[in-house]
Amino acid sequence: MVVTAEVLRDKLLKELEAVHVEIEDTSPNRCAASFKALIVSCQFEGKPLLQRHRLVNGCLAAELKEIHAFEQKTLTPDQWEKQKSQ
Amino acid sequence: MNNLIRASVRCLRAGSAAGYPSMRLPAGPASFTAARLLCAATDMQQTLGEMVKKDKVVVFIKGTPAQPMCGFSNAVVQILRMHGVDDYAAYNVLDDQDLRQGIKEFSNWPTIPQVYLNSEFVGGCDILLQMHQSGDLVEELNKMGIRSALVEAK
């Protein structure tokens, strides 16, 4: 399986009911397949950071085995709106 | 510190091998090897359990605090340095493939670096950075009896 930004985006949109996903392929900056993701989902509501990240990790478990590095920023829709207005 | 870990892992592996009789088990050599590997893996999980309890701040990184071998591991080292935390245990996963794989299973976390505070898994570089930016890290350190260098002296 070749992991691409599209593959990751589709999975996150579907399984986490994400309202907004931005995936950046940071592989050129690193030695191997690496991605940076911004994920906005209601499913993060009320969850501390670690739980949010574990939720994402669970969703992308198969893909994470293939890639070298993964950065993630997890926001609720409210946090996302607030960040946009700043 | 890393040499100590390597030595202890070697001892554990040798110990588990010594528990098996020198004659071959009737089931065949393949299962014998598998059983021995399983035992070593279980030992690693146990060792990791002890490692994260031994020190208040424990990190698993690529490289060493003096010479990190990856940008994310370096970020963890720099953040700790900023807070004046210099007394912590840092384990180099590049030294030991079993450690590298073992800690991922132990924490149920797919990447390195990994940070443990007070024996509890905190997360990777992303989470530590966000905690640093939000002020949560100062608070967590404070709860552990560590005064962050970033707290202004009153």
gemmi code that builds the backbone of each chain (N, CA, C; Angstrom):
import gemmi

chains = {
    "A": [
        ("MET", (0.855, -1.196, 0.000), (0.000, 0.000, 0.000), (0.888, 1.243, 0.000)),
        ("VAL", (0.608, 2.127, -0.927), (1.341, 3.386, -0.923), (0.486, 4.407, -0.193)),
        ("VAL", (1.029, 4.954, 0.842), (0.268, 5.920, 1.624), (0.427, 7.300, 0.997)),
        ("THR", (-0.690, 7.883, 0.632), (-0.649, 9.237, 0.093), (-1.513, 10.137, 0.961)),
        ("ALA", (-1.380, 11.429, 0.724), (-2.182, 12.397, 1.471), (-3.670, 12.126, 1.242)),
        ("GLU", (-4.007, 11.744, 0.008), (-5.421, 11.501, -0.312), (-5.970, 10.336, 0.499)),
        ("VAL", (-5.177, 9.271, 0.568), (-5.593, 8.094, 1.334), (-5.886, 8.475, 2.779)),
        ("LEU", (-4.979, 9.251, 3.365), (-5.150, 9.662, 4.765), (-6.374, 10.554, 4.914)),
        ("ARG", (-6.504, 11.494, 3.988), (-7.627, 12.439, 4.081), (-8.963, 11.704, 4.006)),
        ("ASP", (-9.072, 10.799, 3.048), (-10.332, 10.070, 2.884), (-10.708, 9.291, 4.135)),
        ("LYS", (-9.713, 8.629, 4.699), (-9.985, 7.822, 5.891), (-10.452, 8.692, 7.052)),
        ("LEU", (-9.775, 9.818, 7.219), (-10.116, 10.696, 8.346), (-11.498, 11.305, 8.158)),
        ("LEU", (-11.796, 11.699, 6.933), (-13.102, 12.291, 6.670), (-14.203, 11.284, 6.967)),
        ("LYS", (-13.951, 10.048, 6.546), (-14.978, 9.024, 6.690), (-15.103, 8.549, 8.132)),
        ("GLU", (-13.983, 8.084, 8.712), (-14.080, 7.399, 9.997), (-14.177, 8.332, 11.194)),
        ("LEU", (-13.626, 9.541, 11.060), (-13.722, 10.457, 12.194), (-14.780, 11.523, 11.955)),
        ("GLU", (-15.522, 11.391, 10.869), (-16.543, 12.393, 10.507), (-15.938, 13.783, 10.585)),
        ("ALA", (-14.726, 13.899, 10.078), (-14.027, 15.181, 10.153), (-14.713, 16.212, 9.279)),
        ("VAL", (-14.813, 17.438, 9.794), (-15.421, 18.513, 9.002), (-14.361, 19.255, 8.205)),
        ("HIS", (-13.106, 19.044, 8.618), (-12.032, 19.709, 7.891), (-10.756, 18.915, 8.082)),
        ("VAL", (-10.090, 18.639, 6.974), (-8.824, 17.904, 7.047), (-7.814, 18.553, 6.111)),
        ("GLU", (-6.646, 18.822, 6.631), (-5.555, 19.311, 5.781), (-4.385, 18.366, 5.963)),
        ("ILE", (-3.925, 17.805, 4.877), (-2.766, 16.910, 4.973), (-1.643, 17.492, 4.148)),
        ("GLU", (-0.497, 17.607, 4.784), (0.677, 18.098, 4.073), (1.697, 16.974, 3.996)),
        ("ASP", (2.171, 16.720, 2.813), (3.195, 15.692, 2.646), (4.542, 16.343, 2.931)),
        ("THR", (5.098, 15.996, 4.092), (6.361, 16.632, 4.485), (7.564, 15.759, 4.133)),
        ("SER", (7.323, 14.731, 3.317), (8.408, 13.798, 2.989), (9.648, 14.474, 2.419)),
        ("PRO", (9.511, 15.480, 1.560), (10.720, 16.112, 1.022), (11.638, 16.661, 2.109)),
        ("ASN", (11.038, 17.055, 3.269), (11.871, 17.610, 4.337), (12.510, 16.541, 5.203)),
        ("ARG", (11.999, 15.333, 5.095), (12.489, 14.277, 5.984), (13.079, 13.159, 5.139)),
        ("CYS", (13.562, 12.146, 5.796), (14.237, 11.088, 5.050), (13.289, 10.081, 4.432)),
        ("ALA", (12.019, 10.052, 4.894), (11.100, 9.051, 4.353), (9.671, 9.595, 4.439)),
        ("ALA", (8.717, 8.773, 4.040), (7.319, 9.196, 3.985), (6.877, 9.821, 5.305)),
        ("SER", (6.519, 11.102, 5.243), (6.102, 11.820, 6.444), (4.935, 12.725, 6.105)),
        ("PHE", (4.037, 12.886, 7.049), (2.872, 13.728, 6.811), (2.575, 14.584, 8.025)),
        ("LYS", (1.957, 15.721, 7.729), (1.516, 16.627, 8.791), (0.030, 16.829, 8.579)),
        ("ALA", (-0.771, 16.669, 9.629), (-2.218, 16.726, 9.444), (-2.900, 17.683, 10.411)),
        ("LEU", (-3.901, 18.393, 9.882), (-4.792, 19.174, 10.731), (-6.155, 18.525, 10.592)),
        ("ILE", (-6.723, 18.115, 11.710), (-7.999, 17.408, 11.666), (-8.995, 18.106, 12.574)),
        ("VAL", (-10.165, 18.428, 12.024), (-11.204, 19.068, 12.822), (-12.394, 18.122, 12.872)),
        ("SER", (-12.786, 17.739, 14.065), (-13.890, 16.782, 14.175), (-14.613, 16.952, 15.504)),
        ("CYS", (-15.944, 16.743, 15.462), (-16.733, 16.804, 16.701), (-16.350, 15.679, 17.647)),
        ("GLN", (-15.797, 14.609, 17.074), (-15.462, 13.456, 17.905), (-14.367, 13.783, 18.920)),
        ("PHE", (-13.687, 14.932, 18.709), (-12.644, 15.318, 19.659), (-13.212, 16.037, 20.874)),
        ("GLU", (-14.475, 16.386, 20.792), (-15.097, 17.171, 21.862), (-14.953, 16.458, 23.198)),
        ("GLY", (-14.512, 17.211, 24.204), (-14.426, 16.655, 25.550), (-13.283, 15.677, 25.759)),
        ("LYS", (-12.433, 15.499, 24.746), (-11.345, 14.529, 24.906), (-10.021, 15.267, 25.092)),
        ("PRO", (-9.205, 14.808, 26.033), (-7.878, 15.405, 26.172), (-7.007, 15.046, 24.964)),
        ("LEU", (-5.919, 15.797, 24.816), (-5.033, 15.662, 23.663), (-4.644, 14.224, 23.343)),
        ("LEU", (-4.226, 13.501, 24.379), (-3.726, 12.150, 24.139), (-4.816, 11.269, 23.552)),
        ("GLN", (-6.044, 11.415, 24.090), (-7.141, 10.603, 23.583), (-7.461, 10.950, 22.138)),
        ("ARG", (-7.359, 12.237, 21.802), (-7.636, 12.649, 20.431), (-6.625, 12.021, 19.486)),
        ("HIS", (-5.357, 12.101, 19.898), (-4.315, 11.561, 19.042), (-4.435, 10.052, 18.911)),
        ("ARG", (-4.841, 9.388, 19.982), (-5.012, 7.932, 19.926), (-6.170, 7.586, 18.991)),
        ("LEU", (-7.177, 8.435, 18.969), (-8.316, 8.214, 18.075), (-7.842, 8.253, 16.619)),
        ("VAL", (-7.028, 9.242, 16.326), (-6.485, 9.374, 14.975), (-5.568, 8.194, 14.660)),
        ("ASN", (-4.714, 7.858, 15.624), (-3.801, 6.729, 15.426), (-4.558, 5.445, 15.130)),
        ("GLY", (-5.676, 5.263, 15.852), (-6.486, 4.066, 15.637), (-7.078, 4.043, 14.241)),
        ("CYS", (-7.544, 5.196, 13.814), (-8.147, 5.307, 12.480), (-7.123, 5.009, 11.388)),
        ("LEU", (-5.888, 5.456, 11.599), (-4.860, 5.305, 10.569), (-3.849, 4.212, 10.900)),
        ("ALA", (-4.268, 3.254, 11.731), (-3.327, 2.226, 12.223), (-2.553, 1.545, 11.104)),
        ("ALA", (-3.257, 1.135, 10.049), (-2.585, 0.418, 8.968), (-1.601, 1.326, 8.246)),
        ("GLU", (-2.015, 2.553, 7.969), (-1.161, 3.487, 7.234), (0.065, 3.889, 8.049)),
        ("LEU", (-0.117, 4.063, 9.345), (1.004, 4.499, 10.191), (2.134, 3.489, 10.219)),
        ("LYS", (1.801, 2.237, 9.961), (2.847, 1.211, 9.941), (3.787, 1.447, 8.757)),
        ("GLU", (3.271, 2.081, 7.700), (4.057, 2.234, 6.481), (4.850, 3.529, 6.448)),
        ("ILE", (4.400, 4.527, 7.229), (5.089, 5.819, 7.105), (6.037, 6.057, 8.272)),
        ("HIS", (6.943, 6.974, 8.024), (8.045, 7.192, 8.951), (7.671, 8.164, 10.063)),
        ("ALA", (6.961, 9.242, 9.669), (6.653, 10.254, 10.676), (5.272, 10.839, 10.426)),
        ("PHE", (4.625, 11.235, 11.513), (3.273, 11.769, 11.405), (3.058, 12.822, 12.474)),
        ("GLU", (2.795, 14.061, 12.017), (2.481, 15.123, 12.970), (0.992, 15.377, 12.891)),
        ("GLN", (0.359, 15.631, 14.024), (-1.074, 15.880, 13.953), (-1.499, 17.008, 14.883)),
        ("LYS", (-2.455, 17.776, 14.388), (-3.085, 18.804, 15.202), (-4.569, 18.479, 15.193)),
        ("THR", (-5.146, 18.320, 16.378), (-6.539, 17.884, 16.464), (-7.373, 18.976, 17.129)),
        ("LEU", (-8.380, 19.471, 16.409), (-9.217, 20.542, 16.949), (-10.688, 20.173, 16.853)),
        ("THR", (-11.473, 20.715, 17.794), (-12.927, 20.597, 17.663), (-13.364, 21.726, 16.726)),
        ("PRO", (-14.564, 21.618, 16.162), (-15.050, 22.683, 15.274), (-14.993, 24.064, 15.943)),
        ("ASP", (-15.315, 24.131, 17.226), (-15.253, 25.428, 17.931), (-13.842, 25.975, 17.972)),
        ("GLN", (-12.887, 25.088, 18.306), (-11.496, 25.514, 18.386), (-11.005, 25.967, 17.018)),
        ("TRP", (-11.460, 25.286, 15.989), (-11.065, 25.600, 14.620), (-11.573, 26.984, 14.234)),
        ("GLU", (-12.838, 27.275, 14.580), (-13.404, 28.588, 14.276), (-12.626, 29.685, 14.998)),
        ("LYS", (-12.313, 29.405, 16.246), (-11.578, 30.396, 17.051), (-10.206, 30.652, 16.450)),
        ("GLN", (-9.558, 29.582, 16.015), (-8.214, 29.715, 15.469), (-8.247, 30.503, 14.164)),
        ("LYS", (-9.293, 30.271, 13.389), (-9.395, 30.947, 12.093), (-9.565, 32.450, 12.271)),
        ("SER", (-10.300, 32.802, 13.351), (-10.583, 34.220, 13.527), (-9.415, 34.982, 14.140)),
        ("GLN", (-8.400, 34.239, 14.579), (-7.252, 34.927, 15.200), (-6.315, 35.527, 14.172)),
    ],
    "B": [
        ("MET", (23.725, 5.375, 30.450), (22.341, 4.888, 30.671), (21.972, 3.880, 29.591)),
        ("ASN", (22.275, 4.217, 28.330), (21.909, 3.311, 27.239), (22.640, 1.986, 27.350)),
        ("ASN", (23.908, 2.048, 27.774), (24.664, 0.803, 27.921), (24.056, -0.066, 29.004)),
        ("LEU", (23.532, 0.619, 30.027), (22.913, -0.124, 31.119), (21.695, -0.874, 30.616)),
        ("ILE", (20.915, -0.175, 29.782), (19.700, -0.807, 29.243), (20.071, -1.986, 28.377)),
        ("ARG", (21.058, -1.777, 27.484), (21.462, -2.847, 26.591), (21.931, -4.049, 27.382)),
        ("ALA", (22.712, -3.770, 28.411), (23.252, -4.869, 29.215), (22.132, -5.613, 29.918)),
        ("SER", (21.175, -4.866, 30.456), (20.100, -5.527, 31.202), (19.216, -6.331, 30.264)),
        ("VAL", (18.988, -5.818, 29.063), (18.167, -6.569, 28.104), (18.881, -7.856, 27.719)),
        ("ARG", (20.201, -7.750, 27.514), (20.978, -8.949, 27.167), (20.885, -9.969, 28.292)),
        ("CYS", (20.987, -9.479, 29.537), (20.925, -10.400, 30.686), (19.584, -11.104, 30.727)),
        ("LEU", (18.510, -10.321, 30.496), (17.177, -10.913, 30.557), (17.028, -11.982, 29.502)),
        ("ARG", (17.547, -11.675, 28.306), (17.418, -12.642, 27.214), (18.192, -13.900, 27.540)),
        ("ALA", (19.413, -13.690, 28.061), (20.239, -14.849, 28.399), (19.543, -15.675, 29.469)),
        ("GLY", (18.927, -14.955, 30.422), (18.248, -15.634, 31.527), (17.118, -16.511, 31.028)),
        ("SER", (16.320, -15.971, 30.090), (15.176, -16.751, 29.610), (15.663, -17.962, 28.811)),
        ("ALA", (16.754, -17.794, 28.089), (17.285, -18.925, 27.324), (17.784, -20.015, 28.262)),
        ("ALA", (18.357, -19.569, 29.380), (18.900, -20.548, 30.329), (17.795, -21.400, 30.926)),
        ("GLY", (16.537, -20.857, 30.895), (15.434, -21.627, 31.475), (15.047, -22.830, 30.644)),
        ("TYR", (15.487, -22.868, 29.383), (15.109, -24.009, 28.522), (16.145, -25.105, 28.594)),
        ("PRO", (15.688, -26.349, 28.513), (16.648, -27.463, 28.549), (17.496, -27.460, 27.286)),
        ("SER", (18.675, -28.048, 27.359), (19.573, -28.011, 26.220), (19.103, -28.961, 25.118)),
        ("MET", (18.268, -29.957, 25.446), (17.792, -30.859, 24.390), (16.628, -30.195, 23.666)),
        ("ARG", (16.380, -30.600, 22.452), (15.320, -29.996, 21.654), (13.962, -30.466, 22.164)),
        ("LEU", (13.002, -29.560, 22.119), (11.641, -29.928, 22.508), (11.026, -30.765, 21.394)),
        ("PRO", (10.150, -31.690, 21.744), (9.550, -32.574, 20.737), (8.796, -31.799, 19.647)),
        ("ALA", (8.267, -30.625, 19.952), (7.471, -29.906, 18.965), (8.302, -29.428, 17.782)),
        ("GLY", (9.617, -29.374, 17.937), (10.424, -28.972, 16.781), (11.129, -27.649, 17.009)),
        ("PRO", (12.164, -27.381, 16.266), (13.003, -26.186, 16.471), (12.251, -24.879, 16.240)),
        ("ALA", (11.307, -24.832, 15.306), (10.619, -23.579, 14.978), (9.861, -23.041, 16.192)),
        ("SER", (9.124, -23.903, 16.861), (8.335, -23.433, 18.002), (9.247, -23.082, 19.172)),
        ("PHE", (10.408, -23.764, 19.249), (11.378, -23.475, 20.304), (11.879, -22.037, 20.151)),
        ("THR", (12.211, -21.681, 18.910), (12.694, -20.323, 18.645), (11.593, -19.311, 18.899)),
        ("ALA", (10.382, -19.660, 18.449), (9.252, -18.749, 18.623), (8.989, -18.518, 20.107)),
        ("ALA", (9.065, -19.610, 20.873), (8.810, -19.497, 22.312), (9.867, -18.613, 22.961)),
        ("ARG", (11.121, -18.780, 22.506), (12.211, -18.004, 23.100), (12.053, -16.523, 22.763)),
        ("LEU", (11.630, -16.247, 21.508), (11.433, -14.860, 21.086), (10.295, -14.226, 21.874)),
        ("LEU", (9.239, -15.025, 22.076), (8.088, -14.521, 22.809), (8.486, -14.173, 24.234)),
        ("CYS", (9.327, -15.027, 24.801), (9.778, -14.800, 26.165), (10.595, -13.507, 26.227)),
        ("ALA", (11.468, -13.313, 25.220), (12.300, -12.106, 25.198), (11.422, -10.871, 25.065)),
        ("ALA", (10.376, -10.979, 24.230), (9.487, -9.832, 24.017), (8.741, -9.509, 25.307)),
        ("THR", (8.302, -10.550, 26.006), (7.605, -10.335, 27.274), (8.540, -9.701, 28.292)),
        ("ASP", (9.800, -10.154, 28.293), (10.782, -9.566, 29.196), (10.954, -8.086, 28.901)),
        ("MET", (10.959, -7.756, 27.606), (11.127, -6.360, 27.205), (9.970, -5.533, 27.752)),
        ("GLN", (8.752, -6.044, 27.636), (7.599, -5.308, 28.137), (7.731, -5.061, 29.639)),
        ("GLN", (8.230, -6.089, 30.319), (8.398, -5.953, 31.764), (9.482, -4.924, 32.073)),
        ("THR", (10.585, -5.004, 31.345), (11.684, -4.051, 31.532), (11.201, -2.630, 31.292)),
        ("LEU", (10.414, -2.442, 30.230), (9.898, -1.114, 29.924), (9.014, -0.611, 31.051)),
        ("GLY", (8.206, -1.502, 31.587), (7.356, -1.127, 32.709), (8.173, -0.574, 33.859)),
        ("GLU", (9.325, -1.207, 34.093), (10.195, -0.727, 35.172), (10.889, 0.566, 34.789)),
        ("MET", (11.281, 0.673, 33.522), (12.007, 1.857, 33.056), (11.181, 3.126, 33.209)),
        ("VAL", (9.884, 3.032, 32.898), (9.083, 4.258, 32.945), (8.725, 4.652, 34.370)),
        ("LYS", (8.959, 3.709, 35.309), (8.653, 4.028, 36.700), (9.882, 4.567, 37.430)),
        ("LYS", (11.057, 4.233, 36.890), (12.295, 4.511, 37.621), (12.593, 6.005, 37.766)),
        ("ASP", (12.204, 6.774, 36.758), (12.486, 8.207, 36.807), (11.207, 8.994, 36.581)),
        ("LYS", (11.195, 10.224, 37.059), (9.981, 11.048, 36.941), (9.719, 11.405, 35.491)),
        ("VAL", (10.801, 11.769, 34.800), (10.676, 12.152, 33.399), (11.465, 11.134, 32.586)),
        ("VAL", (10.768, 10.454, 31.677), (11.419, 9.426, 30.857), (11.052, 9.674, 29.398)),
        ("VAL", (12.070, 9.720, 28.548), (11.786, 9.888, 27.119), (12.485, 8.805, 26.314)),
        ("PHE", (11.815, 8.373, 25.253), (12.402, 7.430, 24.305), (12.598, 8.213, 23.019)),
        ("ILE", (13.862, 8.363, 22.633), (14.151, 9.221, 21.483), (15.103, 8.533, 20.515)),
        ("LYS", (15.274, 9.183, 19.367), (16.289, 8.716, 18.425), (17.527, 9.558, 18.694)),
        ("GLY", (18.563, 8.900, 19.144), (19.772, 9.642, 19.484), (19.824, 9.905, 20.986)),
        ("THR", (20.600, 10.887, 21.367), (20.759, 11.224, 22.787), (20.452, 12.702, 22.989)),
        ("PRO", (20.224, 13.132, 24.227), (19.996, 14.565, 24.451), (21.145, 15.427, 23.923)),
        ("ALA", (22.367, 14.902, 23.994), (23.500, 15.660, 23.488), (23.524, 15.657, 21.966)),
        ("GLN", (23.019, 14.584, 21.390), (23.037, 14.463, 19.934), (21.768, 13.767, 19.431)),
        ("PRO", (20.671, 14.522, 19.346), (19.440, 13.913, 18.822), (19.618, 13.606, 17.335)),
        ("MET", (19.002, 12.486, 16.905), (19.188, 12.077, 15.522), (17.920, 12.288, 14.694)),
        ("CYS", (17.010, 13.063, 15.203), (15.765, 13.288, 14.472), (15.167, 14.590, 14.958)),
        ("GLY", (14.524, 15.323, 14.048), (13.961, 16.629, 14.390), (12.935, 16.579, 15.499)),
        ("PHE", (12.090, 15.542, 15.497), (11.037, 15.458, 16.512), (11.629, 15.118, 17.880)),
        ("SER", (12.609, 14.227, 17.873), (13.286, 13.894, 19.132), (14.025, 15.120, 19.661)),
        ("ASN", (14.619, 15.865, 18.740), (15.310, 17.084, 19.140), (14.342, 18.070, 19.778)),
        ("ALA", (13.150, 18.171, 19.214), (12.142, 19.091, 19.763), (11.842, 18.744, 21.219)),
        ("VAL", (11.705, 17.469, 21.504), (11.432, 17.030, 22.883), (12.578, 17.450, 23.804)),
        ("VAL", (13.794, 17.206, 23.337), (14.979, 17.553, 24.144), (15.029, 19.060, 24.395)),
        ("GLN", (14.755, 19.839, 23.352), (14.812, 21.299, 23.488), (13.742, 21.826, 24.434)),
        ("ILE", (12.543, 21.255, 24.339), (11.468, 21.708, 25.224), (11.845, 21.446, 26.672)),
        ("LEU", (12.344, 20.258, 26.948), (12.741, 19.943, 28.323), (13.844, 20.895, 28.781)),
        ("ARG", (14.755, 21.177, 27.879), (15.856, 22.088, 28.215), (15.323, 23.475, 28.557)),
        ("MET", (14.342, 23.932, 27.793), (13.751, 25.251, 28.021), (13.148, 25.351, 29.406)),
        ("HIS", (12.574, 24.225, 29.868), (11.950, 24.232, 31.181), (12.945, 23.951, 32.290)),
        ("GLY", (14.201, 23.800, 31.897), (15.234, 23.559, 32.898), (15.220, 22.152, 33.442)),
        ("VAL", (14.544, 21.239, 32.728), (14.533, 19.845, 33.170), (15.753, 19.169, 32.574)),
        ("ASP", (16.760, 18.916, 33.404), (17.939, 18.257, 32.858), (18.220, 16.924, 33.540)),
        ("ASP", (17.413, 16.608, 34.526), (17.611, 15.343, 35.208), (16.509, 14.388, 34.772)),
        ("TYR", (16.702, 13.764, 33.619), (15.689, 12.832, 33.141), (16.346, 11.657, 32.435)),
        ("ALA", (15.573, 10.591, 32.277), (16.101, 9.385, 31.620), (15.768, 9.445, 30.142)),
        ("ALA", (16.779, 9.311, 29.318), (16.569, 9.317, 27.876), (17.110, 8.016, 27.300)),
        ("TYR", (16.268, 7.279, 26.607), (16.671, 6.005, 26.025), (16.706, 6.122, 24.514)),
        ("ASN", (17.825, 5.704, 23.945), (18.047, 5.822, 22.502), (17.545, 4.566, 21.794)),
        ("VAL", (16.436, 4.714, 21.072), (15.865, 3.527, 20.420), (16.709, 3.062, 19.241)),
        ("LEU", (17.606, 3.926, 18.764), (18.443, 3.524, 17.633), (19.502, 2.509, 18.078)),
        ("ASP", (19.744, 2.452, 19.372), (20.728, 1.514, 19.905), (20.213, 0.089, 19.944)),
        ("ASP", (18.908, -0.057, 19.952), (18.330, -1.378, 20.229), (16.994, -1.537, 19.511)),
        ("GLN", (16.973, -2.390, 18.504), (15.755, -2.581, 17.716), (14.623, -3.173, 18.553)),
        ("ASP", (14.980, -4.007, 19.523), (13.948, -4.590, 20.381), (13.305, -3.529, 21.245)),
        ("LEU", (14.128, -2.582, 21.695), (13.610, -1.471, 22.490), (12.697, -0.615, 21.619)),
        ("ARG", (13.151, -0.373, 20.405), (12.406, 0.477, 19.479), (11.026, -0.108, 19.186)),
        ("GLN", (10.986, -1.398, 18.931), (9.700, -2.043, 18.669), (8.898, -2.197, 19.964)),
        ("GLY", (9.605, -2.586, 21.020), (8.950, -2.854, 22.298), (8.211, -1.663, 22.877)),
        ("ILE", (8.826, -0.484, 22.785), (8.186, 0.691, 23.382), (6.935, 1.079, 22.593)),
        ("LYS", (6.922, 0.805, 21.291), (5.726, 1.099, 20.492), (4.566, 0.210, 20.934)),
        ("GLU", (4.884, -1.040, 21.242), (3.835, -1.943, 21.727), (3.424, -1.576, 23.142)),
        ("PHE", (4.412, -1.253, 23.953), (4.148, -0.954, 25.354), (3.216, 0.240, 25.495)),
        ("SER", (3.510, 1.298, 24.728), (2.716, 2.521, 24.825), (1.499, 2.469, 23.923)),
        ("ASN", (1.461, 1.504, 23.024), (0.438, 1.458, 21.976), (0.458, 2.784, 21.223)),
        ("TRP", (1.650, 3.120, 20.769), (1.874, 4.405, 20.093), (2.856, 4.142, 18.971)),
        ("PRO", (2.531, 4.599, 17.757), (3.315, 4.125, 16.611), (4.658, 4.800, 16.342)),
        ("THR", (4.906, 5.944, 17.000), (6.105, 6.679, 16.609), (7.008, 7.020, 17.785)),
        ("ILE", (8.214, 7.445, 17.424), (9.209, 7.939, 18.389), (9.383, 9.410, 18.066)),
        ("PRO", (9.484, 10.324, 18.961), (9.754, 10.155, 20.382), (8.509, 9.869, 21.221)),
        ("GLN", (8.722, 9.375, 22.423), (7.646, 9.123, 23.362), (8.047, 9.676, 24.720)),
        ("VAL", (7.086, 10.328, 25.356), (7.385, 10.997, 26.624), (6.540, 10.416, 27.748)),
        ("TYR", (7.180, 10.104, 28.843), (6.483, 9.620, 30.039), (6.742, 10.597, 31.179)),
        ("LEU", (5.662, 11.047, 31.831), (5.809, 11.878, 33.017), (5.156, 11.150, 34.178)),
        ("ASN", (5.940, 10.936, 35.237), (5.392, 10.235, 36.397), (4.799, 8.883, 36.030)),
        ("SER", (5.532, 8.138, 35.239), (5.144, 6.805, 34.790), (3.942, 6.771, 33.850)),
        ("GLU", (3.445, 7.930, 33.495), (2.280, 7.954, 32.613), (2.664, 8.405, 31.225)),
        ("PHE", (2.148, 7.722, 30.218), (2.442, 8.111, 28.849), (1.749, 9.429, 28.535)),
        ("VAL", (2.519, 10.379, 28.054), (1.992, 11.721, 27.775), (1.704, 11.886, 26.289)),
        ("GLY", (2.602, 11.360, 25.465), (2.416, 11.489, 24.032), (3.749, 11.667, 23.352)),
        ("GLY", (3.661, 12.160, 22.107), (4.882, 12.381, 21.348), (5.242, 13.853, 21.343)),
        ("CYS", (6.001, 14.217, 20.321), (6.505, 15.584, 20.221), (5.377, 16.604, 20.078)),
        ("ASP", (4.356, 16.267, 19.248), (3.217, 17.173, 19.028), (2.570, 17.568, 20.333)),
        ("ILE", (2.250, 16.541, 21.119), (1.523, 16.774, 22.369), (2.385, 17.561, 23.340)),
        ("LEU", (3.667, 17.197, 23.435), (4.544, 17.921, 24.359), (4.639, 19.389, 23.953)),
        ("LEU", (4.729, 19.626, 22.658), (4.819, 21.000, 22.171), (3.554, 21.773, 22.498)),
        ("GLN", (2.395, 21.149, 22.297), (1.141, 21.831, 22.585), (0.985, 22.082, 24.081)),
        ("MET", (1.441, 21.130, 24.878), (1.386, 21.322, 26.337), (2.310, 22.472, 26.751)),
        ("HIS", (3.458, 22.556, 26.075), (4.406, 23.633, 26.376), (3.789, 24.983, 26.026)),
        ("GLN", (3.133, 25.046, 24.865), (2.563, 26.308, 24.401), (1.366, 26.738, 25.239)),
        ("SER", (0.612, 25.761, 25.741), (-0.609, 26.094, 26.477), (-0.337, 26.355, 27.957)),
        ("GLY", (0.863, 26.024, 28.407), (1.160, 26.192, 29.832), (0.893, 24.936, 30.633)),
        ("ASP", (0.320, 23.927, 29.982), (0.013, 22.676, 30.684), (1.261, 21.971, 31.167)),
        ("LEU", (2.352, 22.112, 30.421), (3.572, 21.396, 30.797), (4.128, 21.927, 32.112)),
        ("VAL", (4.098, 23.255, 32.242), (4.556, 23.860, 33.499), (3.759, 23.282, 34.662)),
        ("GLU", (2.427, 23.174, 34.431), (1.561, 22.667, 35.498), (1.834, 21.203, 35.821)),
        ("GLU", (2.017, 20.394, 34.778), (2.301, 18.981, 34.994), (3.610, 18.798, 35.756)),
        ("LEU", (4.620, 19.561, 35.365), (5.916, 19.470, 36.041), (5.757, 19.888, 37.503)),
        ("ASN", (4.974, 20.947, 37.698), (4.743, 21.443, 39.052), (4.111, 20.366, 39.926)),
        ("LYS", (3.143, 19.657, 39.354), (2.466, 18.585, 40.100), (3.440, 17.492, 40.499)),
        ("MET", (4.515, 17.354, 39.700), (5.495, 16.320, 39.985), (6.594, 16.830, 40.900)),
        ("GLY", (6.458, 18.091, 41.319), (7.475, 18.647, 42.198), (8.678, 19.185, 41.452)),
        ("ILE", (8.475, 19.448, 40.152), (9.583, 20.019, 39.367), (9.195, 21.445, 38.996)),
        ("ARG", (10.046, 22.373, 39.374), (9.746, 23.763, 39.058), (10.346, 24.121, 37.712)),
        ("SER", (9.477, 24.503, 36.792), (9.957, 24.826, 35.465), (10.748, 26.121, 35.489)),
        ("ALA", (11.806, 26.161, 34.664), (12.631, 27.369, 34.570), (11.864, 28.519, 33.958)),
        ("LEU", (10.729, 28.193, 33.321), (9.971, 29.244, 32.658), (8.990, 29.933, 33.598)),
        ("VAL", (8.872, 29.401, 34.807), (8.005, 30.042, 35.781), (8.766, 31.211, 36.374)),
        ("GLU", (8.175, 32.391, 36.318), (8.912, 33.551, 36.829), (8.998, 33.512, 38.340)),
        ("ALA", (10.176, 33.769, 38.822), (10.361, 33.768, 40.273), (9.598, 34.917, 40.874)),
        ("LYS", (8.793, 34.607, 41.888), (7.944, 35.655, 42.468), (8.726, 36.449, 43.503)),
    ],
}
model = gemmi.Model(1)
for chain_id, residues in chains.items():
    chain = gemmi.Chain(chain_id)
    for i, (resn, *xyz) in enumerate(residues, 1):
        res = gemmi.Residue()
        res.name, res.seqid = resn, gemmi.SeqId(i, " ")
        for name, pos in zip(("N", "CA", "C"), xyz):
            atom = gemmi.Atom()
            atom.name, atom.element = name, gemmi.Element(name[0])
            atom.pos, atom.b_iso = gemmi.Position(*pos), 0.0
            res.add_atom(atom)
        chain.add_residue(res)
    model.add_chain(chain)
structure = gemmi.Structure()
structure.add_model(model)
structure.setup_entities()
